[in-house]
Amino acid sequence: MGIRNNERYQIEATPAAHPDAIVERGHARFTVLTEQMIRIEYNPNNRFEDRATQTVLNRDFEVPEFEVVETEKELHISTKHVQLFYYKEAEEEEGLKPNDLHIEVNGAYTLYHSNWNYGEETDDLRGTARTLDETDGAVPLERGLMSTKGFSIIEDSYTAVIREDGWVEQREDDVIDFYFLGHGRDYLTCLKDFYHLCGKTPLLPRYTLGNWWSRYYPYSDEEYKTLMNQFKEKDIPFSVAVIDMDWHLTDIDPKYGSGWTGYTWNKELFPDPEAFLAWLHEQGLHTTLNVHPANGVKPHEDVYEEMGKALDIDIEKEEDIKFDVTNEDFLEAYFTYLHHPHEDIGVDFWWVDWQSGDISKIEGLDPLWMLNHYHFLDSKRNGRRPLIFSRYAGIGSHRYPIGFSGDTRMTWETLQYQPYFTANASNVGYGWWSHDIGGHTGGYKNDEMHVRWVQFGVFSPIMRLHDGDSEFHGKEPWRYNRKAEEILEAYLRLRHQLVPYLYTMNYRNHLEGLPLVQPMYYHDSEEENAYNAPNQYYFGSELIVAPITTKLDAVTHKGHVSVWLPEGLWFDFFTGKVYDGNRKINMYRDLSGIPVLAKAGGIIPLSRDIENAVDNPTHMEIRVFAGDNGKFTLHEDDGVSHDENHQDLVTTELELKWNEEKESASFIIKKPEGDTKVLPKKRSYHIHFMGFESNPFVTVYRGEEEKVMTCVLKEKGFVIDIPEIEVGTEIRVEIPKAAIKVPDYQKEVFDFIDEAQMSFDKKDKLYELIKKSDNHAKVIGSLQTLNLEQEVLEIISEILWAY
């Protein structure tokens, strides 16, 4: 038995750098990995590490251009971007001191003050945190990769080495090993280099991108089935069924512990686990079970005797099988006896709910990292796409998605922090956080808050509703007021509609190193406003999202968020309303909406198959936004198989050609490329041209067939419906009169005033001003004389200045 030399636990890595990239002098070794990234090692014994570590897997970069200039006392290494100065007197003294090593980022000194001496703390934009357990607002964040000062550090001195046989080994003491990243404000290149150094983000199974149902509650199998059927009757889709810790025995003899750790099904709640898991699969649901491994295996467990014999435990004396993640025999038995049997009857992946602290028998080795690393590797047995659900264990944890952020409190303060926390995690490449949407414990019930939380959840990496075991908890939409219920149901359906878009971004993250959620400054790194928009973020290649995380105003019945729009035109994803960019604006929405903005020329593929299963859709909606050229390459495969070469990947290019001079446009769905057996044989299209001026007729080419089609005119643009057609057929839509729809601002203002809770006299005066003039600046100036509430004035200003 044992982990080592088992192929399943051996990682793919290329840890040795090219010899031409290495400069070694005495106790120090410098490896110039790129023009912006240098590895620095210092070892009094002159032994340097060329194996993979917990953090770093690949140092096989193409050798960059660099120059070495050396004097008797100093070594100077320079690239196009970085200069390193090493003072050789360090060889004659003990250890490396601040005045022995100095690094500068070229061209950035006056702007970023980008000099660094060894040992100084870096001033970066921070990364993420291990957990949000019991938090009620902001938490301290760990070091990140991005910095306005132009440089950051990856510390690798204390991590374990990963051997070729798959096991880990403690590092030598008194070793210095870190990476200097001098990327300036080129954040996306920094992230690309990081992913090469530390490994790609794996491709998630498609089903993880739908809705998850999760609750810490002692459901029986019949209760769980009843609940899933209720969702189905209301057309509320879910793709993941989480079974929290009550799947196993928890009420046990105190001599065996608390029952928090367990692996034996509670047969009172689940008399036939295999049949129950099969039923969930029949409903299109995948299942994860919660485990807390810290207390090992006690004699009451079904597998105790078999596992004990394998590990030479004295089962007659009922010796505990202690949890020891640093013992490779225990770890192999842990998977063989405690996990594989459950997987064999239908468990799809594991929720590793860490309780093991941060200390193990190998000094400096985090047991959480060990669990994440080996659970993830083990999960790909039988050709499955690997997946775990666990907590963050430091930089490099992006290789083990999905992240569980912890048991958060149900408060506005928690909600207000999560958009920033989620986007900022991309600063360490950690793109797949799963939050307790709606909160888990404490706090209070507030229907409005829950709606806002779900809206954020739909536009977050993983949409997992979660709750505690109080009888008064519960995230079922029907447990909220009627208006909230309708909104919640609509957003839960929307999440499943978004899966084709999200799955393409999943591939983009895996292949191109671009997380789904990105801070605004990734694309406008010199724009100060981009750093002052912490709660808005890019959501894939086409969208910006700005969740509303504060209460509705009593007068206007709207919530608001301050939004910074980059250069260009931006369209409301829901309404098609268009905004000029390069400005800050307070955006107001009623409870049913949040600002989700598509770029001009944006293309968003959606599913119209609102079911639990999130298969490649038979009926597809595509939202196409006016104003510019646009391209989108849809990625589809079977959604679950583990194939590192992606041989079943099918890509379909969608393209909008916007000809402003001729006032025309065309939209093309090209023939898919790849093995189309993973696609439905036929597919229908509901193409919604958002923000387009209404067009009564367009010409549609389906392969060689030409047909003039009547459009369905919409307030937000127009729609054409193409019935089911062979999936390999190219479709082209020619739009003879293409223009951006100019909003009816008078109607918008009227609708707002009509709903606002204010005096009728003030409403009449306000609307008269709006009707009298088309000069928006003059109108807004006149509004100042009416002593309007600030929110009312800002809402009308947003309407008038939109475009």
N, C-alpha and C positions, 0 to 999 in steps of 0.2 A: 504494500500500500504506500501512498505518499504522493505528493503533488509533483515532485521533480521528475523530469524525463517523461511526463505525460504530455503528449502533443497539445492537448486541449489548453494547457496552462502556459504554453510557451508563446511569447509574443513576437510579432513581426517588428523588427527594429533594425536600424543601420547606425549603430552608436559610434562607430569609429570615424573621425574626421579624416579628410584627405591629408596626407603628410605634408603637402605643399602649403597647407593653411596653418601649419603649426610653427611657432617660434618658441623654443625652449632655452631658458637661461637659468642654470643653477636650480634653485628651489622653485622656480616659477615656470609656468607654461602658459602661453597665449595662443588661442586658436581663433583665427579670423574667419568667422563663419560666413558673414556677408559684409558688405561695405558699412553696415549699420550695427552689426552684432558681433561682439567679441567675447569669447569665453576666457576667464581668468582663473587659473589654478595656482595654488601655492602649497607645497608639501615639504616639510623639513627633511623628509626621507627620500625626496626626489622620485616618489612613485605617483604616477598620474593615472587617472581612471578613464578607460576607453569602453567601458560597458554601459548599458542602459541603466538609468536610475528610476526611482519612483516618478520623477518629474520629466526627465528628458529621455527620449527614445532615439532620435535621429540627429546626427551631426554631419551627415553626408551632403552638405551643401556644395554646390559648384564653387570652386576656389575663386574668390573675388580678387580684384586688383588691389594690392596694397604695397606699401614701401616700408622697409626697415632701415633706419639710420641708427648707428650705434657708436657711442664713445666709450671711454674707459669707465665712466660712472653712470651712463644713462642709455637706456634702450627706448627708441622712439618708433612706434608703429603708427602709420597713417593710412587712411583710406579717403575716399572722396568725402565721407561724412564724419569720420571720427578720428581723433588723434589720441594716442595712448602714450604716456610717459612713465617709465619704470626706472626707479633709481636703484642701482645694483647694490648699494650699501646694505640693502635689506638682507643680502646673502650673509653678511657678517654679523647680523644681529638676530635676536630672537623674534620670529614672527614678522608679519606684515603690518606696517603702521601707516596712518593717514598720509604722511609726507613721502611714502615710498611709491605710491601709485596715484597718478592724476590722469583724468580723462576729460576731453573736451568734445563737444559736438560742434562741428564746423558751421560757420555762418549763422550761429544762433546765440552768440555770447551776449550781445547788447540787447537782443530781443527777449531771449529766454533765460539769460544768466546760466548758460548750460556748461558749467564746469563741475566736476565732481572729484573729490578726494576719497580714497578708500576709507570705509567706515562711516561716512556721513549718511544720514537718513535721506532718502529720496522724497521729493515733493511731487507725488503723482496724483492722478485722479481716482485712486483707490479701485478696489475690485469688488469682492463680495464677502460674505460671512458664512460661517459654518451652519448657523441656524438662526431662525427667528422665534424660537421657542419662548412663549410667555411674553413676547415683546409687545409694546404698545407705542409704536413710533420708531424712530431711528435707532440704529445700532452701529457700533464701530465696524468699519470695513477693513479688510486686509489689503496689503500692498497690491497695486495693479500694474499693468504694462504701459499705460498711456500717461503722458505728462505734458502740460503746457510748457514745461522747462526743456522738453526735448529729449529726456532720457529717463530710464528706469532700470531696475535690477531684478533679475530672477535669482534668488538664493537657492543653491543646490548643495550646500556643504554638509547638510545633516540628513539627507535622504538615504534610504537603503539602495543598494545596487540590485538590479534584477539580472540574475544569471541566465546563461543560455539554456540551462536545464529547467527553467521556469520558476525556480525558488528565489528567495531574497536573501541578501547578505548585508550585515551591518558595515557601514563605511569605517574606514580608518579614522582614528581620533586626530584632532588638530589639523584637519585638512580644510583648506579654503577652496571653494569651487562655486563660482557664480558667473552670470552672464550679464554683460552690459549691453543695453538696448539703446542705441542713439539714433532713433528714427525721427527726431524732430517732432513735427506734428503730422507726420504721414502715418496716421493711425491704422489705416487698412493694410499698409505694407507691414507694419509692426505685427498686426494680427496674423497675416499670412506667414511671416517668418516664424512666429510662435507656434502655429499649428504644424509647420514642418518639423520644428525642433521637438515638440512635445507630443505630436501625434494628432491625427484628424479627429474631428467629432464624428462618431459613428452615425450611420443612417438609422433613424428610428423606424420601427414598424408603423405602417400607415394608421392602424387603429388607435395609436396613442394620441393622434391629433384631433380626435372627436371629443365628446363630453365623457367625463368620468363621474360615476356615482360613488361617493365614499362617505361613510359615517361610522364613528366609533359607537357601535350599538349592538346589543346581542340579538341580531336577527336570527330567526329560524329560516330554514330553506323555504318554507311555504310563505312566510312573511316577505322574504326577499323576492320570490316569484310574483307575489301579489303586487308588490311595489313596481316591479319592472313592467308588469302588465298594465298597471295604471298609467305609467309613462307612455306605453305603446298606444293605449286607447286615446291619449291626448296628442299623439304625434310628436312626442318629445323624445328625441333620439339620444341614446348613449352607446358608446363603443367599448368602455372599460367598466367592469364591475369589480369594485374593491371590496374585499372581505377583511374587515379589521380583526383585531386579535381574538375576538370571541369565536372564531372558527375552531380554535383549539380549546382544550380543557383549561379553565382558569380557576375554578373552585376546587383546589386540591388540598391534600393533607398538609398542614403547616410545616411538618417536618421536611417536606420537599421544596419549601420556598413559597413564593408569592403567587405563582401561576402566571406571572407576566411573560415568562419564556415557556413556549410549548410547541409540540409538533404532533400531538394526537388529536384527531378530530373529536369535537364534542358531538357525540351521536344523539344526544337529546335534541340538539338544534339541527344537526345535519345527519340524519340516520343513514343516508346513502350519498356520500360526497361525490362519487363518480357520476351518478345519475344527475345530481344537482349541477355539476360543472358541465356535463353534456347538454343539459337544458339551456344553460346560459349561452353556450356556443351556438345552439340552434337558434337563439334569439339574436345572433350577430354580436354577442358580447364576449370580450376576452377578460380573463380573471387574474387578479393578483391577490396574494395572501400576505398579511402582515406578520413579520417575525421579529422578535427581540432576542437575539442569540446569547446575551451576556451571561445567563445563569447556567449554560450548558444543558446537559441531559440528565434528568432525575429518574430514579427507578420506576416511577409510575408510568413512564412513557411506553407506548407500544413497541418502539424499536430499541428500548434500553438493552435488552438481553443480547440481541444480534449485534448491535453496535459495540456494546461492552466487550463481547468476545473478540471482535475484530481489533480492539485496542488493548487487549489484555487487562481489562478491568475486572476486579474481583466482584462478580455480580452476586455471589452468594452473600457477601457482606454489604450489598447494596451501596457500593462506593459510587459517588457521583462521577459522571463523566464531565470533567471541568472544561469550560470553554477556554481554549488556548489557540488563538489564531496564528501564533508563531510556530505551532507544531504541525508539520506538514501531514503527518499521519492523521491527526485529529481533523485537519481541514478536509482531507480527502474523504474521511468517514462522514464528516458533517454534510458533504454534498451527497454521498452515496446513500446514506440511510435516512437523512432528515429532509432532503429536498427532491431527489430524483423520483422517489415513489409518488410524490404528490404531482410532479410534472407529468408522470406517466398516466395519471388519471385525468389530466386536463388543466392543471395550473399553468398559466402562460408565462408569468414572471413573478418576481418576489419584491415585496416592499420590505427592505431591510431597515427597520426602525431602530437605529443605533441607540444603545445604552451602555456602550463598553468603555466610555472614557477615552482618554488620549494616551494611555500608558500601556505598553506591552512588555514582554520579557526581552525583546530586542530593543535596546536603548534607542530612543528617537523614532521608533516605528509606530505609527498611528494604527491601532487596530481597525479603525473605520476605513482607512485606505486599503488595508489588507482585505477586508470584507468586500469592499467595492470592486477591487481589482480581480479577485478570484471568483466572486459571484458573477461578474460580468463575463469573464472568460468561460466559466462553466456553463453559462446560459446559452451558449451557441452550439451546444451538443445537439446531435440529430439534425444538423443543418438549419437550425432556427436562427433568426436574426437576433443577436445578443441584446439584452435589455435588463436593467435593474432600475429600481426606484429607491433611492437612498439619499443620504445627506452629503454635503460638500466636505471634502477631505483635503482641501488645499489645492494649490495651483497644479494643473494637470488633471483635475477631476472632470474636465469636459469629456474625457474618454469614457466615462461611466455614467451616461445619462440613464434615467432622468433624476433631477434633483428634487428632494423633498425639503421645503424650507422650514418646516416645523409647525408646532401647535401655536398658532397666533390667536390673539384676542379679538373679539368681535367689536371693534371700535372704529370710528372715523379716522383716528390717528394711525391705526395699522393700515387701513386702506390707503391713506394719503402717502404713505411711505413706499408702498409696493411697486408702483410704476417706476420710480427712480431706482429702487433696489434691483429690479429686474433688468432694466436697460444697462445699469452700471456693471452688472456681472459680465457683460461682453468684454469689459476691460481685462478680464482674465480668460476670455474665450469660453465662458460658461453660459451657453445659450438656451438651456432647457430647464429652467426653474419651473417647478409645480408648486403653487401656493394653495393653502386652504382657502379656496374662494368662498367668501362669506365669513371666514374666521372659524375657529374651533372651540374656543372656550371663553368663559368670562364675558365681560362687556354687557351688551344689551341688544334687544331686538329693535330694529328700525327698518321698516320696509323700504324706505328710500335708499338707505345706505346699502341694503342688500342688492337692490337693483343696480346701483352704481358699481358695486363690487363685481357682479356678474358681467356687466358691460366691459369692465376692464379684463375680466377673466377670458371672455370670448376673444379679445385682442391681446392675449398674453400667450406665452409659449405652450403651456399645457393648461387645459380647462378642466380643473378637478374641483367639483363641489365637495365640501367636507364639513363635518359637524361633530359635536360631542354627543355624549350619551344622555344628556338631560331630556326628559320627556317634552320639554318646551323648546328644544332645539329641533331643527329639521329644515332642510333646504328645498323641500318640494315646493314648486311654485304656488300650489293651491293653499299653502300655509300663510300666504301674504294677501293683502287686499286685492280686490278684483283688478284694478288698474295695474298694480305691480305684477300680478300673475300673468296678465296678457303680455306685458313687456318681457318678463322673464322667459316665457315660452318662446317668444319670437327670437330672442337672442340665443337661446339654446339650439333652436333650429338653424340659426345663422351660423353657429360654430360648425355644424356638420356641412353646411353649404360651402364653407371656406376651405374644406379639406383639400381639394385639388390645388388651390393656391398655396396652402400651408405645406403640402407634400413636396411641391416644387421648391419651396424655400428650405425644406429639410435636405433635399439634394444639394441645393446651393451651399448650405452650411457645410455639408460633408465634402463636396468636391472643390469648392472655391474658398472655403474658410470665411464665409460671410454669415454671421448669426442672424436669425430671424429678427430679433429685437436689437436695435443699435441706437446709441445716444446720438443726438442731433449733430454733435461736433465731429463725428466721423467723416462727414461729407462737407463741412464748412469749418475747418479747423482754425481759420483766422478770424472768424466772426464771433465777437464777444457774446452776441445774443444766443448763439448755439450752446454756450456753456451755462446760460441763465434760463434754460428751459428744461429743468431736471425731470419733470413729470410727463414730457412728451417724447416720442421716439419714432424712428422708422420701424415699420412693421413689414419686413420684406422689401422687395425692390420697388413696389408701386405705391405704398401707403405711408402716411404719417398718422399716428394716433395720439390724441391728447385726452386721456380719461378725465372725467369730472369726479372729483373726490371730496367735494364740499356740499353743503346742504342747499336746497332750493331757496331762492329769495321769496319772501312772503308776498311781496307786491307783484312781481313778474311771473312767479311760478316757474322760474328757470334757474338752472345752475350755470356756473360759468367757469372758464379756465382761460388763463392767459396763454396765448399761442404765438410762437414765432414761426413765420412762414419763410422758408428759403426763397431765393430768386425763382421766378417762373409763375405759372398759373396752377392753382390747386382747386380741385373740385370736391365738394362734399360727397362722400361715398353713397350716402343715402338719398340725397335730394338732387344732386347734380349742380347745386349752386356753386358759382365760381368766385375765387378770391385771387387778387393780385398778391404776389409774394414780395419778399424782401421787406418785411415789416412785422411788428408785433401788433396783435389785436386780441381783445377780449372776446371770446366766442361764447355765446349763450345758447343753451339747449334746454328743452323741457325734459321731463323724466325719461322720455322714450328714446333720447339720443345723446350721443357724445360726438365731439369732433373727430371724424375719421376722414382723412383728406387724400384723394388720389391725385397723382401728378398728371399734368396735361399729357395726353397720349398714353395714359396708364391703361393696362389691360388686366382684368381680374377674372380668372376662370373659377366658376362656382358649380357645385352640384345641385341638381334639382331632385335628387333621390333622397328624400328625407327619411332615412331608415337608420337602424342601429349600425348595420354594417356600413363601412365607409369605402366600399369597393370603387374601382374606377367607374365613374357615372355613365349610365345609359342616357340620361337626360341632363344636359349641361346648360347652364346659364353663363354668358360671358358679358361682363360690363366693360364697355369701351368708352374711354373718356376723351372728349374733344380737345382741340387746341394745339396738337403737336404730333410728330411721328412717334410711334411706339412699337416695341417688340417684346414679346413674352414667349419663352420656350417652356411649354408644359412638360413635366416629367411624370411618367407613370410606369409602374412595374407591378409585380404581384403583391407587393406590400409587406411581405413577411419573410421571404427567403433570404438566407445569408449568402450573397454572392459578391465577393469583393471586386470582381470584374464587371458587375452590373450587366450581364449578358442579356437579361430580360428587360432592360430599360428601353422604353419607347419615348421619344421626344416629338412634340408637335409644335411647330412654330406658328404663333399668332402675330399678325403684323397690321398696324394701322399706318396708312400713308396719308398724310395731311397736306393737301396742296392749297396753301392760303391764297396764292396768286390766282388760281383758277376757281377758287371757292368750291373745291370738290374734295372728296376723300374716298379711299377704298380700304376695306378691311378683308384680310385674307386668313383663312384657316388652312394651312398647308397640309400636304399628306404627311402622316406620321412616319417617323424613321425608326427602324428597329423591328423586333419580332412582335408583331401586333396581336399575337395570340393572348396577351394579357388584357387586351381591350375588348369591350363588347363588340359584336359584329356590326351593330348599327347604333347610331347615336343621334339624338335630336338636339337642336340648338335654339336657345332663347337668347337672342343677341340684343342687349340693351345699350343703345347709344346714348350715354349720359352726357348732359351738358350741350348736346347738339340742338340747334334750331330744328323745329319740327319739319319733317320731310314726308309728304304723302306717299311718294313712290321711290323705290330703289330698284336697281337691277341686280339680281343674284345669279351667279354662275355656279352650278353644282357639277363639277367636272366640265363636260362639254355642253351641258344643258344650260340654256339662258332663259331666265324668267323674270318678268317685271312683277314685283311684289308690292302689295299695299302694306304700309306700316301701321302699326297701332300707335297713335299719337299719345304721348304722355306729357304731363306737366314738366317732368325732368328730362325729356328728350323724346326718343321714339324707340320702338321695339319691332323686330321682325322675328318670326318663328319659322324655323326650318324643320319640317317633319323628319322622322328617322331616316337616315341615309347611311349607306355603307361607310364605315369608319375611315376607309382609305381614300375617300373622295375629297378633292380640294374644293373649298368653298370660297368664293370671292363676292363681296358685296360692294357695288359701286354706288356712291352717294353723289348725285349731280350737284346738289346745293348744300354744301357743308359750311356751317358757321356756328359760332358759339352762341348759345341761347342767352339772350339778355333778360335778366329776371324782371318780373313785374313787382317793382319795389313798393308801389302803392298798396297792392294787395297784401304783401307781406307785412307792411306796417299796420294796415287795417286789422289783419288777423291777430297780430300781437296786441294792439291796443284793445281789441274786443275782449281778449282774455284777461288782460291785466287788472289787478285789484286796485283800482284808483277811481277818483271822482269822475263822474260823467262830464262835468263842466271842463275838466282838464283834458279828457279824451277828445271832446269836440274841438277845443282850441288846437290841440296837437294835430289832429287829422286835417284841419283846415290849412295849417301851415304846410303840411306835406303835399296837399293837392295844389297849392298855389304856385309852386316853383319847381323847375327841373334842376335848379342850381343847388346841388347837394351841400356845398360848403355854406351857402347862404342859409339854407334850411337849418343846418345844424347850429349855425350861429344864432338864428332866431329861437331855436329850442331853449337856449340858455336863459331866455327871459321868462320861461314858464315855471321856473323853480322845480324842475322834475327831479325825481329820485335819481341818483347816479346810475343805478342799474338800468332804469328806463332809458336814460339818455344814451348809455353805451349800447344797448340792444338796438335802438334805432340807428345809431351810428354804424353798427356792424352791417345792418341791412343796406344802408345807403352807400357805404363805401366798399361793399363786397367786390364789385367789378364795374 
